[in-house]
Amino acid sequence: MEAAGFLMLITLFGVSIYDFNILKKSKVKISKCFSGAFFTLFINIVIFIIAMALEQVIYGYTKDHWVIIGMILIGAFNYFRFKGRKLR
């Protein structure tokens, strides 16, 4: 469980930092960079909670497949979110 939690934190904060860097490189105001990164972090936490609920319904409480399910969901969501982003 410790490795799963560590992987979850790396994924959550890694994607948020990546989002912040993309916004900063595109010369967006720093307050918008922070709000965008915070929004990304919040949405990714919600996705991980949904993944945990799906894992408990499918596998029960004994396995840690929620990390894999959560990473796939976060990867798909953020890929389309970053690809569809239109920056000024």
DSSP file (Angstrom, degrees, kcal/mol; ACC not computed):
  #  RESIDUE AA STRUCTURE BP1 BP2  ACC     N-H-->O    O-->H-N    N-H-->O    O-->H-N    TCO  KAPPA ALPHA  PHI   PSI    X-CA   Y-CA   Z-CA
    1    1 A M     >        0   0    0      0, 0.0     4,-2.3     0, 0.0     5,-0.2   0.000 360.0 360.0 360.0 -31.3    0.0    0.0    0.0
    2    2 A E  H  >  +     0   0    0      1,-0.2     4,-2.3     2,-0.2     5,-0.2   0.912 360.0  47.9 -65.2 -41.1    2.9    2.4    0.6
    3    3 A A  H  > S+     0   0    0      2,-0.2     4,-2.4     1,-0.2    -1,-0.2   0.882 110.8  52.1 -66.4 -37.3    4.2    2.0   -2.9
    4    4 A A  H  > S+     0   0    0      2,-0.2     4,-2.1     1,-0.2    -2,-0.2   0.916 111.2  46.5 -65.1 -43.0    0.7    2.6   -4.3
    5    5 A G  H  X S+     0   0    0     -4,-2.3     4,-2.3     2,-0.2    -2,-0.2   0.890 112.4  50.1 -65.8 -39.7    0.3    5.8   -2.2
    6    6 A F  H  X S+     0   0    0     -4,-2.3     4,-2.3     2,-0.2    -2,-0.2   0.912 111.3  48.7 -64.5 -42.7    3.7    7.0   -3.3
    7    7 A L  H  X S+     0   0    0     -4,-2.4     4,-2.2     1,-0.2    -2,-0.2   0.874 109.9  52.9 -64.4 -37.8    2.9    6.4   -6.9
    8    8 A M  H  X S+     0   0    0     -4,-2.1     4,-2.8     2,-0.2    -2,-0.2   0.930 110.0  47.4 -63.0 -46.0   -0.4    8.2   -6.5
    9    9 A L  H  X S+     0   0    0     -4,-2.3     4,-2.6     1,-0.2     5,-0.4   0.902 111.3  50.8 -64.0 -41.4    1.3   11.3   -5.1
   10   10 A I  H  X S+     0   0    0     -4,-2.3     4,-2.3     1,-0.2     5,-0.2   0.921 113.0  46.5 -61.6 -43.4    3.9   11.3   -7.8
   11   11 A T  H  X S+     0   0    0     -4,-2.2     4,-2.1     2,-0.2     5,-0.2   0.938 114.2  46.8 -64.7 -47.6    1.2   11.1  -10.5
   12   12 A L  H  X S+     0   0    0     -4,-2.8     4,-1.6     1,-0.2    -2,-0.2   0.952 120.6  35.7 -61.2 -51.7   -0.9   13.8   -8.9
   13   13 A F  H  X S+     0   0    0     -4,-2.6     4,-2.5    -5,-0.2     5,-0.2   0.831 114.3  57.7 -75.7 -31.0    1.8   16.3   -8.3
   14   14 A G  H  X S+     0   0    0     -4,-2.3     4,-2.2    -5,-0.4    -1,-0.2   0.924 108.9  44.4 -63.8 -44.5    3.7   15.5  -11.5
   15   15 A V  H  X S+     0   0    0     -4,-2.1     4,-2.3    -5,-0.2    -1,-0.2   0.882 113.9  50.8 -67.7 -38.0    0.8   16.2  -13.7
   16   16 A S  H  X S+     0   0    0     -4,-1.6     4,-2.3    -5,-0.2    -2,-0.2   0.902 111.4  47.2 -66.8 -40.7    0.0   19.4  -11.8
   17   17 A I  H  X S+     0   0    0     -4,-2.5     4,-2.5     2,-0.2    -2,-0.2   0.898 111.5  51.6 -66.5 -40.2    3.6   20.6  -12.1
   18   18 A Y  H  X S+     0   0    0     -4,-2.2     4,-2.3    -5,-0.2    -2,-0.2   0.908 109.8  49.5 -61.5 -42.2    3.6   19.8  -15.8
   19   19 A D  H  X S+     0   0    0     -4,-2.3     4,-2.3     2,-0.2    -2,-0.2   0.913 110.4  50.6 -62.9 -43.4    0.4   21.8  -16.2
   20   20 A F  H  X S+     0   0    0     -4,-2.3     4,-2.5     1,-0.2    -2,-0.2   0.920 110.9  49.0 -59.8 -44.8    2.0   24.8  -14.4
   21   21 A N  H  X S+     0   0    0     -4,-2.5     4,-2.4     2,-0.2    -2,-0.2   0.891 109.6  51.2 -65.3 -39.9    5.1   24.6  -16.6
   22   22 A I  H  X S+     0   0    0     -4,-2.3     4,-1.2     1,-0.2    -1,-0.2   0.932 113.3  45.4 -61.6 -45.3    3.1   24.5  -19.8
   23   23 A L  H  <>S+     0   0    0     -4,-2.3     5,-1.7     1,-0.2    -2,-0.2   0.892 112.9  50.3 -66.1 -39.0    1.0   27.5  -18.7
   24   24 A K  H ><5S+     0   0    0     -4,-2.5     3,-1.5     1,-0.2    -1,-0.2   0.891 108.2  52.6 -67.6 -38.6    4.1   29.4  -17.6
   25   25 A K  H 3<5S+     0   0    0     -4,-2.4    -1,-0.2     1,-0.3    -2,-0.2   0.779 103.8  57.6 -66.7 -26.2    6.0   28.8  -20.9
   26   26 A S  T 3<5S-     0   0    0     -4,-1.2    -1,-0.3    -5,-0.2    -2,-0.2   0.273 118.6-112.4 -90.0  13.4    3.0   30.1  -22.8
   27   27 A K  T < 5 +     0   0    0     -3,-1.5     2,-0.3     1,-0.2    -3,-0.2   0.863  59.7 158.4  61.1  42.5    3.3   33.4  -20.9
   28   28 A V      < -     0   0    0     -5,-1.7    -1,-0.2     1,-0.1     5,-0.1  -0.664  53.5 -85.3 -88.3 150.6    0.1   33.2  -18.9
   29   29 A K     >  -     0   0    0     -2,-0.3     4,-1.9     1,-0.1     3,-0.3  -0.218  36.4-120.7 -55.4 146.6   -0.2   35.2  -15.7
   30   30 A I  H  > S+     0   0    0      1,-0.2     4,-2.3     2,-0.2     5,-0.2   0.826 112.7  56.4 -63.1 -32.9    1.3   33.5  -12.7
   31   31 A S  H  > S+     0   0    0      1,-0.2     4,-2.2     2,-0.2    -1,-0.2   0.883 107.9  48.3 -67.4 -35.7   -2.0   33.6  -10.8
   32   32 A K  H  > S+     0   0    0     -3,-0.3     4,-2.5     2,-0.2    -2,-0.2   0.851 108.8  54.8 -69.7 -34.1   -3.7   31.7  -13.8
   33   33 A C  H  X S+     0   0    0     -4,-1.9     4,-2.4     2,-0.2    -2,-0.2   0.937 111.1  44.2 -62.6 -46.2   -0.8   29.2  -13.7
   34   34 A F  H  X S+     0   0    0     -4,-2.3     4,-2.5     2,-0.2    -2,-0.2   0.905 114.5  48.4 -66.2 -41.3   -1.4   28.5  -10.0
   35   35 A S  H  X S+     0   0    0     -4,-2.2     4,-2.4     2,-0.2    -1,-0.2   0.891 112.5  49.2 -68.0 -37.2   -5.2   28.3  -10.5
   36   36 A G  H  X S+     0   0    0     -4,-2.5     4,-2.2     2,-0.2    -2,-0.2   0.911 113.0  46.6 -65.7 -42.4   -4.8   26.0  -13.5
   37   37 A A  H  X S+     0   0    0     -4,-2.4     4,-2.4     2,-0.2    -2,-0.2   0.892 113.0  49.4 -66.8 -39.5   -2.4   23.7  -11.6
   38   38 A F  H  X S+     0   0    0     -4,-2.5     4,-2.6     2,-0.2    -2,-0.2   0.908 110.8  50.2 -65.4 -41.3   -4.7   23.7   -8.5
   39   39 A F  H  X S+     0   0    0     -4,-2.4     4,-2.6     2,-0.2     5,-0.2   0.909 110.7  49.7 -62.5 -42.0   -7.7   22.8  -10.7
   40   40 A T  H  X S+     0   0    0     -4,-2.2     4,-2.4     2,-0.2    -2,-0.2   0.917 111.5  48.8 -61.8 -43.9   -5.7   20.0  -12.3
   41   41 A L  H  X S+     0   0    0     -4,-2.4     4,-2.1     2,-0.2    -2,-0.2   0.924 112.4  48.0 -61.6 -45.4   -4.7   18.7   -8.9
   42   42 A F  H  X S+     0   0    0     -4,-2.6     4,-2.0     2,-0.2    -2,-0.2   0.927 112.8  47.2 -62.9 -46.7   -8.3   18.8   -7.7
   43   43 A I  H  X S+     0   0    0     -4,-2.6     4,-2.2     1,-0.2    -1,-0.2   0.895 111.7  51.4 -63.0 -40.3   -9.7   17.1  -10.7
   44   44 A N  H  X S+     0   0    0     -4,-2.4     4,-2.2     2,-0.2    -1,-0.2   0.864 107.5  52.4 -67.5 -35.0   -7.1   14.4  -10.5
   45   45 A I  H  X S+     0   0    0     -4,-2.1     4,-2.1     2,-0.2    -1,-0.2   0.912 109.6  49.7 -64.0 -41.7   -7.8   13.7   -6.9
   46   46 A V  H  X S+     0   0    0     -4,-2.0     4,-2.2     2,-0.2    -2,-0.2   0.903 109.7  51.5 -62.9 -40.6  -11.5   13.3   -7.8
   47   47 A I  H  X S+     0   0    0     -4,-2.2     4,-2.4     1,-0.2    -2,-0.2   0.904 109.2  50.2 -63.6 -40.5  -10.5   10.9  -10.6
   48   48 A F  H  X S+     0   0    0     -4,-2.2     4,-2.4     2,-0.2    -1,-0.2   0.879 108.7  52.2 -65.7 -36.3   -8.4    8.8   -8.1
   49   49 A I  H  X S+     0   0    0     -4,-2.1     4,-2.1     2,-0.2    -2,-0.2   0.913 110.4  48.2 -64.2 -41.5  -11.4    8.7   -5.7
   50   50 A I  H  X S+     0   0    0     -4,-2.2     4,-2.5     1,-0.2    -2,-0.2   0.901 110.7  51.7 -63.6 -40.6  -13.6    7.4   -8.5
   51   51 A A  H  X S+     0   0    0     -4,-2.4     4,-2.4     1,-0.2    -2,-0.2   0.888 108.4  51.2 -64.0 -38.5  -10.9    4.8   -9.4
   52   52 A M  H  X S+     0   0    0     -4,-2.4     4,-2.0     2,-0.2    -1,-0.2   0.903 110.8  48.5 -64.5 -39.9  -10.7    3.7   -5.8
   53   53 A A  H  X S+     0   0    0     -4,-2.1     4,-1.8     2,-0.2    -2,-0.2   0.908 111.8  49.0 -66.9 -41.4  -14.5    3.2   -5.7
   54   54 A L  H  X S+     0   0    0     -4,-2.5     4,-2.4     1,-0.2     5,-0.2   0.904 110.7  51.1 -63.3 -40.8  -14.4    1.3   -9.0
   55   55 A E  H  X>S+     0   0    0     -4,-2.4     4,-2.9     1,-0.2     5,-0.9   0.892 108.9  50.1 -64.9 -39.5  -11.7   -1.0   -7.7
   56   56 A Q  H  X5S+     0   0    0     -4,-2.0     4,-0.5     3,-0.2    -1,-0.2   0.854 112.4  47.7 -68.9 -33.2  -13.6   -1.7   -4.5
   57   57 A V  H  <5S+     0   0    0     -4,-1.8    -2,-0.2    -5,-0.2    -1,-0.2   0.905 121.5  35.2 -71.0 -41.3  -16.7   -2.6   -6.5
   58   58 A I  H  <5S+     0   0    0     -4,-2.4    -2,-0.2    -5,-0.2    -3,-0.2   0.949 135.9  14.9 -80.2 -50.4  -14.8   -4.8   -9.0
   59   59 A Y  H  <5S-     0   0    0     -4,-2.9     3,-0.4     1,-0.3    -3,-0.2   0.607  95.8-129.3-105.7 -15.1  -12.1   -6.5   -6.9
   60   60 A G     << -     0   0    0     -5,-0.9     3,-0.4    -4,-0.5    -1,-0.3  -0.531  48.7 -52.7  90.8-166.0  -13.1   -5.9   -3.3
   61   61 A Y  S    S+     0   0    0      1,-0.2    -1,-0.2    -2,-0.2    -5,-0.1   0.387 116.9  77.8 -92.4   3.8  -10.8   -4.5   -0.6
   62   62 A T  S    S+     0   0    0     -3,-0.4     2,-0.2    -6,-0.1    -1,-0.2   0.673  83.9  60.0 -93.1 -16.6   -7.9   -6.9   -1.0
   63   63 A K        -     0   0    0     -3,-0.4     3,-0.2    -8,-0.1    -4,-0.1  -0.694  64.0-140.8-115.0 163.8   -6.1   -5.5   -4.1
   64   64 A D    >   +     0   0    0     -2,-0.2     3,-0.9     1,-0.2     4,-0.4  -0.261  58.3 125.7-113.6  43.0   -4.4   -2.3   -5.1
   65   65 A H  T 3>  +     0   0    0      1,-0.2     4,-2.4     2,-0.2     3,-0.2   0.608  53.6  84.7 -75.6 -10.2   -5.6   -2.1   -8.7
   66   66 A W  H 3> S+     0   0    0      1,-0.2     4,-2.8    -3,-0.2    -1,-0.2   0.794  83.4  58.6 -63.7 -27.5   -7.0    1.3   -8.1
   67   67 A V  H <> S+     0   0    0     -3,-0.9     4,-2.5     2,-0.2    -1,-0.2   0.928 108.7  43.8 -67.3 -43.7   -3.6    2.9   -8.8
   68   68 A I  H  > S+     0   0    0     -4,-0.4     4,-2.1    -3,-0.2    -2,-0.2   0.933 116.5  46.5 -65.9 -46.1   -3.5    1.3  -12.3
   69   69 A I  H  X S+     0   0    0     -4,-2.4     4,-2.3     1,-0.2    -2,-0.2   0.919 114.3  48.9 -62.0 -43.5   -7.1    2.3  -13.0
   70   70 A G  H  X S+     0   0    0     -4,-2.8     4,-2.8    -5,-0.2     5,-0.2   0.888 109.8  50.6 -64.6 -40.9   -6.5    5.8  -11.7
   71   71 A M  H  X S+     0   0    0     -4,-2.5     4,-2.6     2,-0.2    -1,-0.2   0.887 111.0  48.9 -66.7 -37.8   -3.3    6.3  -13.7
   72   72 A I  H  X S+     0   0    0     -4,-2.1     4,-2.4     2,-0.2    -2,-0.2   0.929 113.9  46.0 -65.7 -44.7   -5.1    5.2  -16.9
   73   73 A L  H  X S+     0   0    0     -4,-2.3     4,-2.6     2,-0.2    -2,-0.2   0.913 115.2  46.4 -64.6 -42.7   -8.0    7.5  -16.2
   74   74 A I  H  X S+     0   0    0     -4,-2.8     4,-2.7     2,-0.2     5,-0.3   0.912 112.2  51.0 -66.5 -42.2   -5.8   10.5  -15.3
   75   75 A G  H  X S+     0   0    0     -4,-2.6     4,-2.0    -5,-0.2    -2,-0.2   0.927 113.9  43.7 -60.9 -45.0   -3.6    9.9  -18.3
   76   76 A A  H  X S+     0   0    0     -4,-2.4     4,-1.9     2,-0.2     5,-0.2   0.933 115.7  47.6 -66.7 -45.9   -6.5    9.8  -20.7
   77   77 A F  H  X S+     0   0    0     -4,-2.6     4,-1.8     1,-0.2    -2,-0.2   0.937 116.6  41.9 -61.6 -47.9   -8.3   12.8  -19.1
   78   78 A N  H  X S+     0   0    0     -4,-2.7     4,-2.9     2,-0.2     5,-0.3   0.818 109.0  59.1 -74.0 -30.0   -5.2   15.0  -19.1
   79   79 A Y  H  X S+     0   0    0     -4,-2.0     4,-2.3    -5,-0.3    -1,-0.2   0.960 112.7  38.8 -59.9 -50.2   -4.0   13.9  -22.5
   80   80 A F  H  X S+     0   0    0     -4,-1.9     4,-1.7     2,-0.2    -2,-0.2   0.832 116.3  53.0 -71.1 -30.6   -7.2   15.2  -24.1
   81   81 A R  H  < S+     0   0    0     -4,-1.8     4,-0.4    -5,-0.2    -2,-0.2   0.929 114.8  39.6 -69.0 -45.2   -7.3   18.2  -21.8
   82   82 A F  H >< S+     0   0    0     -4,-2.9     3,-0.6     1,-0.2    -2,-0.2   0.863 116.2  51.2 -72.6 -36.2   -3.7   19.3  -22.7
   83   83 A K  H 3< S+     0   0    0     -4,-2.3    -1,-0.2    -5,-0.3    -2,-0.2   0.857 113.2  45.1 -69.7 -34.6   -4.1   18.5  -26.3
   84   84 A G  T 3< S+     0   0    0     -4,-1.7     2,-0.2    -5,-0.2    -1,-0.2   0.447  86.0 118.4 -88.8  -0.5   -7.4   20.5  -26.6
   85   85 A R    <   -     0   0    0     -3,-0.6     2,-0.6    -4,-0.4    -3,-0.0  -0.479  49.5-157.5 -72.8 131.8   -6.1   23.5  -24.7
   86   86 A K        -     0   0    0     -2,-0.2     2,-0.3     2,-0.0    -2,-0.1  -0.942  12.1-169.8-111.9 113.7   -6.0   26.7  -26.6
   87   87 A L              0   0    0     -2,-0.6   -64,-0.0     1,-0.1   -59,-0.0  -0.758 360.0 360.0-103.3 148.8   -3.6   29.2  -25.2
   88   88 A R              0   0    0     -2,-0.3    -1,-0.1   -62,-0.0   -61,-0.0   0.472 360.0 360.0 -78.6 360.0   -3.3   32.8  -26.2
